[in-house]
């Protein structure tokens, strides 16, 4: 290995030995750019403000930093991570738990709105070592004196720009004020508007600045811009989805209400499309995310805030149903495709009034606009490719001691399915979801209803 490659290895860092099993278990060998630039000052105890897009590896950067300082002998909250949405908080919590593989008895609590308050209050009878949560719920728990931050050594603001967009600035400032002055502060944001600079000044001390951009991350993304009349947007979207047939696609809308309308129109055309936005009940949002991640939904129509925390490794395409007013938001949207060396596709629908937005977005990514032509769909779509999987919902979960292995055993045993027909399994507190090859789903559902899982009968439905 040459010197340059050695500098990008995790073994070149001054990581405690207890953190190496987690790094190995996640398959990390070389640091991403944000990790290479942010981890050394983080491990030195410096405050850091970093501009980095989703999928750049920032969670591991701040996760390793905060875990390094945890004293397992103290039953005290020593690290706090604030996230804009429950989905992102859940994702961050899972990542931190994996990184903490070598830290026995570490307690990580994810505390978010949209969930019953009672169980969260009960879980705080003994302080967790690490808390990950949304500002509103953390603020509420602090005011109830159920959460104590006097022992916090590391404070992280993840996706800080979106938290400010969602109106959390007052809550964040109140929470920051409850943490010790002598703690480490880490602020990560996809964009750096002036409001972020102001917040950084208030919560960080002489921070190291890290900016990850211009690293060729958009080189593998094919960006295409289409001129369209406002009334033809949905018809053109359907035509493009039929033309490119991406196995997974996120369609971004600027307004929450548009997400429902566009998803409904696509469903009418025969696409396996679902909407995701902040006005939905939390359980419904969870189910939509599960179905999109397990490939039983091909098109997700989402608002920007709702899509934060979306955990899909290989997103084939992104569509801007409407262009955002901020070019940095455009960069963040299209950065969800074309990751890990894969090719990506970004399609943008642009009305005549939005041409200035298109120009600014293209310039922000260093490409020249080449306007594309496509004919909006006339009539109903034909030969729409179905999603490869279907999802079964089992009304039983962790509280019933169900594990993924139990579900696989029932499907491949009593239900008689080959292992290859069973896809992603997600087990929540009271419900579980399993993806089944679409052509096998009906048979699997019928047999599971007749049989048992772990010796018990559960109510099972197809979503």
C-alpha positions in Angstrom: 0.0 0.0 0.0 1.4 3.4 -0.9 1.6 6.3 1.5 -1.5 8.1 0.0 -3.6 5.0 0.5 -2.3 4.6 4.0 -3.4 8.1 4.9 -6.9 7.1 4.0 -7.0 3.9 6.1 -8.8 4.0 9.5 -5.8 2.3 11.1 -3.9 5.6 10.5 -6.1 7.3 13.0 -5.6 7.3 16.8 -8.8 5.3 17.3 -9.2 3.3 20.6 -9.0 -0.4 20.0 -12.6 -0.9 21.1 -13.8 1.1 18.1 -12.0 -1.0 15.5 -14.5 -4.0 15.6 -17.3 -1.6 14.6 -15.3 -0.2 11.7 -14.4 -3.7 10.5 -18.0 -4.9 10.9 -19.3 -2.1 8.7 -16.7 -3.0 6.0 -14.9 0.3 6.2 -11.3 0.1 4.8 -10.7 3.6 3.4 -12.0 6.9 4.6 -14.3 9.0 2.5 -13.2 12.7 1.9 -15.3 14.0 4.7 -14.0 11.4 7.1 -10.4 12.0 6.1 -10.7 15.8 6.6 -13.0 15.8 9.7 -11.9 12.8 11.8 -8.4 14.0 12.7 -9.6 17.3 14.2 -12.6 15.6 15.8 -10.3 13.0 17.5 -8.2 15.9 18.7 -11.2 17.3 20.5 -11.6 20.3 18.1 -15.0 21.8 17.2 -15.8 21.2 13.5 -18.2 22.7 11.0 -18.5 20.6 7.9 -20.4 21.0 4.6 -21.0 17.5 3.3 -23.9 15.9 1.3 -25.9 13.0 2.4 -24.2 9.7 1.7 -20.7 11.2 2.2 -19.9 9.2 5.3 -20.4 12.0 7.9 -22.3 9.8 10.3 -19.3 7.6 10.8 -17.1 10.7 11.2 -19.0 12.1 14.1 -20.1 8.7 15.4 -16.5 7.6 15.9 -15.7 11.0 17.5 -18.4 10.9 20.1 -17.9 7.2 20.9 -14.2 7.8 21.6 -15.1 9.9 24.6 -17.8 7.7 26.2 -17.1 6.5 29.7 -19.1 3.3 30.1 -18.6 3.4 33.8 -20.8 6.6 34.1 -24.6 6.2 33.8 -24.9 9.6 32.3 -25.8 11.1 28.9 -22.4 12.0 27.3 -23.3 12.6 23.7 -26.3 14.2 22.0 -27.0 14.1 18.2 -29.8 16.4 16.9 -31.4 15.4 13.5 -34.3 17.1 11.6 -36.5 14.0 11.2 -37.2 10.7 12.9 -36.1 8.8 9.8 -32.7 10.3 9.9 -32.5 9.9 13.7 -33.3 6.2 13.4 -30.6 5.8 10.7 -28.0 7.6 12.8 -28.9 5.6 15.9 -28.5 2.3 14.0 -25.1 3.4 12.6 -23.8 4.4 16.0 -24.9 1.1 17.5 -23.0 -0.7 14.8 -19.9 1.4 15.3 -20.1 0.6 19.1 -19.9 -3.1 18.5 -16.8 -3.3 20.7 -18.3 -1.2 23.5 -20.2 -3.6 25.8 -23.4 -2.2 27.5 -23.4 1.1 25.6 -27.0 2.5 25.8 -28.2 4.5 22.8 -31.6 6.1 22.9 -33.5 7.5 19.9 -36.0 10.1 21.1 -38.2 11.6 18.5 -41.6 13.2 18.0 -44.4 11.3 16.4 -43.9 8.5 19.0 -45.7 7.9 22.3 -44.0 9.9 25.1 -44.6 7.4 27.9 -42.2 4.7 26.7 -39.5 7.4 26.1 -39.9 8.8 29.6 -39.6 5.2 31.0 -36.5 4.6 29.0 -34.9 7.7 30.6 -35.2 6.3 34.2 -31.5 5.4 33.6 -29.6 7.9 31.6 -28.4 6.6 28.2 -24.8 7.2 27.2 -25.8 8.5 23.7 -29.1 10.3 22.8 -30.1 10.8 19.1 -33.3 12.8 18.6 -35.3 15.6 17.0 -35.2 19.1 18.5 -38.8 19.3 19.4 -38.9 16.1 21.4 -35.5 16.7 23.1 -36.8 20.2 24.1 -39.9 18.6 25.5 -38.0 16.0 27.6 -35.7 18.7 28.9 -38.6 20.8 30.1 -40.1 17.7 31.8 -36.6 17.3 33.5 -36.6 13.7 32.2 -33.4 14.2 30.1 -30.2 15.5 31.6 -27.4 17.0 29.5 -25.0 18.2 32.2 -22.6 15.4 31.3 -22.6 15.9 27.5 -19.1 15.9 26.1 -20.0 15.9 22.4 -22.9 17.8 20.8 -23.7 17.1 17.1 -26.1 18.9 14.8 -26.7 16.7 11.8 -28.4 18.2 8.7 -28.4 21.6 10.5 -29.7 23.5 7.4 -32.9 21.4 7.3 -33.4 21.8 11.1 -33.4 25.6 10.6 -35.6 25.3 7.5 -38.1 23.4 9.7 -38.2 26.2 12.3 -36.1 24.5 15.0 -33.7 27.3 15.6 -35.3 28.4 18.9 -35.4 24.8 20.2 -31.8 24.2 19.1 -30.6 27.3 20.9 -32.4 26.2 24.1 -30.9 22.7 23.9 -27.4 24.0 23.3 -27.8 26.3 26.3 -28.4 23.2 28.5 -25.1 21.6 27.6 -21.8 22.3 29.3 -19.7 25.1 27.8 -16.6 22.8 27.8 -18.0 20.3 25.4 -17.1 19.5 21.8 -19.4 20.8 19.1 -19.8 19.3 15.6 -22.0 20.8 13.0 -22.8 19.1 9.7 -24.8 20.7 6.9 -25.4 20.0 3.2 -25.5 23.8 2.6 -23.9 26.8 4.3 -26.5 29.7 4.3 -25.9 32.7 6.6 -28.2 31.2 9.2 -25.8 28.3 9.6 -22.8 30.6 10.0 -24.7 32.5 12.7 -25.6 29.3 14.6 -22.1 28.0 14.3 -20.8 31.2 15.9 -23.1 30.6 18.8 -22.3 27.0 19.5 -18.8 26.3 18.3 -15.4 27.5 19.5 -12.7 28.2 16.9 -14.0 25.5 14.6 -12.1 23.7 11.9 -14.0 24.1 8.7 -14.4 21.2 6.3 -16.0 21.5 2.8 -16.6 18.5 0.6 -17.5 19.7 -2.9 -15.9 19.8 -6.3 -14.6 16.2 -5.8 -16.2 14.9 -9.0 -19.2 13.5 -7.1 -21.5 14.7 -10.0 -19.3 13.3 -12.8 -21.2 10.0 -12.8 -24.6 11.7 -12.7 -26.3 12.2 -16.1 -28.2 15.5 -15.6 -31.0 16.2 -18.1 -33.3 19.2 -18.3 -36.7 19.2 -20.0 -38.8 22.2 -20.9 -42.5 21.7 -20.0 -45.7 23.6 -19.7 -47.1 23.6 -16.2 -50.2 21.6 -17.1 -48.0 18.9 -18.7 -45.7 18.2 -15.8 -47.3 14.9 -14.6 -47.8 13.6 -18.2 -44.1 14.3 -19.0 -43.0 12.7 -15.7 -44.9 9.5 -16.6 -43.4 9.5 -20.1 -39.8 9.8 -18.7 -40.4 7.1 -16.2 -41.6 4.8 -19.0 -38.6 5.8 -21.2 -35.9 5.3 -18.6 -37.6 2.7 -16.4 -35.4 3.3 -13.3 -35.8 0.4 -10.8 -35.8 3.0 -8.0 -36.6 6.7 -8.3 -37.3 9.6 -6.0 -39.4 12.4 -7.4 -38.9 15.7 -5.5 -41.7 18.2 -5.1 -41.4 21.6 -3.5 -44.8 21.4 -1.8 -46.2 18.7 0.4 -49.6 18.7 -1.2 -48.1 18.1 -4.6 -46.5 14.9 -3.4 -49.9 13.3 -2.8 -51.3 14.5 -6.1 -48.3 13.4 -8.2 -48.2 10.0 -6.5 -51.9 9.5 -7.1 -51.5 10.4 -10.8 -48.6 7.9 -11.2 -50.7 5.2 -9.4 -53.5 5.8 -11.9 -51.0 5.2 -14.7 -50.0 1.9 -13.1 -46.7 2.8 -11.4 -45.9 1.5 -7.9 -45.6 5.0 -6.5 -46.0 6.3 -2.9 -46.0 9.7 -1.4 -43.8 10.8 1.6 -44.2 14.1 3.4 -44.4 15.6 6.8 -48.2 15.7 7.1 -48.4 11.9 7.2 -48.7 9.8 10.4 -45.4 8.4 11.6 -46.5 4.8 11.1 -47.6 5.5 7.5 -44.2 7.2 6.9 -42.4 4.2 8.3 -44.3 1.9 6.0 -43.6 4.0 2.9 -39.9 4.0 3.7 -39.8 0.3 4.3 -41.6 -0.4 1.0 -39.3 1.8 -1.0 -36.1 0.4 0.6 -37.2 -3.2 0.0 -38.1 -2.6 -3.7 -41.8 -3.2 -3.4 -42.3 0.5 -4.4 -40.4 1.8 -7.4 -41.2 5.5 -7.2 -41.2 7.7 -4.1 -42.7 11.2 -4.5 -41.3 13.2 -1.6 -40.8 16.7 -0.2 -37.2 17.6 0.6 -37.5 17.4 4.4 -39.3 14.1 4.4 -36.6 12.5 2.3 -33.9 13.3 4.8 -32.7 10.1 6.3 -33.9 8.0 3.3 -31.6 5.0 3.5 -31.4 3.5 0.0 -28.0 2.3 -1.1 -28.5 2.2 -4.9 -30.9 4.9 -6.1 -31.1 4.7 -9.8 -32.6 8.1 -10.6 -33.8 11.4 -9.1 -36.5 13.6 -10.7 -37.0 17.3 -9.9 -40.8 17.6 -10.6 -40.1 21.2 -9.7 -36.7 22.8 -9.5 -35.9 24.2 -6.0 -35.2 27.9 -5.6 -31.8 27.2 -3.9 -29.1 25.6 -6.2 -27.6 23.9 -3.1 -30.9 22.0 -2.6 -30.6 20.8 -6.2 -27.1 19.6 -5.5 -28.3 17.8 -2.4 -31.2 16.1 -4.3 -29.2 14.8 -7.2 -26.4 13.7 -4.9 -28.7 10.8 -3.8 -28.0 9.0 -7.0 -24.7 8.0 -8.6 -23.1 6.9 -5.3 -20.3 4.5 -4.6 -18.9 4.7 -8.2 -22.3 3.9 -9.8 -23.8 5.8 -12.6 -26.8 8.1 -11.7 -29.5 9.9 -13.5 -31.1 13.2 -12.6 -34.1 14.5 -14.6 -35.4 18.0 -14.1 -38.8 19.4 -15.4 -38.6 23.1 -16.0 -41.4 25.5 -17.0 -40.4 28.7 -18.8 -40.6 30.7 -15.5 -38.0 28.3 -14.0 -35.3 28.6 -16.6 -33.2 30.9 -14.3 -33.4 28.2 -11.6 -32.2 25.6 -14.1 -29.3 27.7 -15.1 -28.2 28.4 -11.5 -28.5 24.7 -10.7 -26.5 23.6 -13.6 -23.8 26.2 -12.9 -23.6 25.0 -9.3 -22.7 21.5 -10.5 -20.4 22.7 -13.2 -22.4 21.4 -16.2 -23.8 23.2 -19.2 -27.5 22.8 -19.8 -28.4 20.7 -22.9 -32.2 20.9 -23.2 -33.8 17.5 -23.9 -36.9 16.7 -25.8 -39.6 14.3 -24.7 -43.3 14.0 -25.5 -45.7 14.0 -22.6 -47.8 10.9 -22.2 -51.2 11.0 -23.9 -53.7 8.7 -22.3 -53.0 6.0 -19.8 -49.5 4.4 -19.6 -49.0 0.9 -20.9 -46.5 -1.8 -20.1 -45.4 -0.1 -16.8 -42.8 -2.4 -15.2 -44.0 -3.5 -11.8 -41.9 -3.4 -8.6 -40.0 -6.7 -8.2 -41.1 -7.2 -4.6 -44.3 -7.1 -2.5 -44.4 -6.4 1.2 -46.2 -8.5 3.9 -47.0 -6.8 7.2 -46.9 -9.1 10.3 -48.7 -7.7 13.4 -45.9 -8.8 15.7 -42.4 -7.5 16.4 -39.7 -7.0 18.9 -42.1 -7.0 21.8 -43.2 -10.4 20.7 -39.6 -11.6 20.6 -39.8 -11.9 16.8 -36.5 -11.9 14.9 -35.7 -11.8 11.2 -34.5 -15.4 11.4 -37.9 -16.5 12.8 -39.7 -15.0 9.8 -37.3 -16.5 7.3 -37.7 -19.9 9.0 -41.5 -19.7 8.7 -41.3 -18.6 5.1 -38.9 -21.2 3.9 -40.3 -23.9 6.2 -44.1 -24.1 6.5 -44.7 -21.6 3.7 -42.3 -23.5 1.4 -40.6 -20.5 -0.2 -37.1 -20.7 -1.6 -34.6 -18.4 0.3 -34.0 -16.4 -2.9 -37.7 -15.3 -2.9 -37.3 -13.6 0.5 -36.1 -10.0 0.5 -35.4 -7.4 3.1 -36.9 -7.9 6.6 -37.6 -5.0 9.0 -38.7 -5.7 12.6 -40.2 -2.8 14.6 -41.6 -2.9 18.1 -45.1 -4.2 17.3 -44.9 -4.8 13.5 -42.6 -6.6 11.1 -42.3 -6.2 7.3 -40.9 -8.7 4.8 -40.4 -8.3 1.1 -41.4 -11.3 -1.0 -40.8 -11.8 -4.8 -43.9 -10.4 -6.3 -44.9 -13.6 -8.1 -44.6 -15.5 -4.8 -46.3 -13.0 -2.5 -49.9 -14.4 -2.8 -48.8 -18.0 -2.0 -46.6 -16.8 0.8 -49.4 -14.8 2.4 -51.9 -17.7 2.2 -49.5 -20.2 3.7 -48.3 -17.9 6.5 -51.9 -17.2 7.5 -52.5 -20.9 7.7 -49.3 -21.6 9.6 -47.3 -20.2 12.5 -44.3 -18.1 13.2 -42.3 -19.2 16.2 -45.2 -21.4 17.2 -47.7 -18.5 17.2 -50.3 -17.2 14.8 -50.1 -13.5 13.8 -52.3 -11.4 11.7 -50.7 -10.9 8.3 -51.6 -8.6 5.4 -50.2 -7.6 2.1 -49.5 -3.9 1.7 
